C-alpha cells in the first residue's frame, strides 16, 4: 500500500502564479445533473451544501461535497 503524493506548496518567490482553487459547486432542489458514474439525475434534496440527494431513476444516491464527478446541466 502506497501513500498518495503530497501536494506541492507555492513558494512566494516563484515566478509562476499560484494555482487557483476551484469554486465549490452548489446545487439546488430540482437541478438536473450529470454524474460520471451514475449518469443523468435530478437533485431532490440538499443538506447545508455538504451533501446532495440525487435521484438517478433506478436509485437515489447521497453524494458528498466536493462534487468532482457531478456537473449541472
Secondary structure, 3 states (H helix, E strand, C coil): CCCCCCCCCCCCCCCCCCCCCCCCCCCCCCCEEEECCCEEEEEEEEECCCEEEEECCCCEEEEECCCCCEEEC
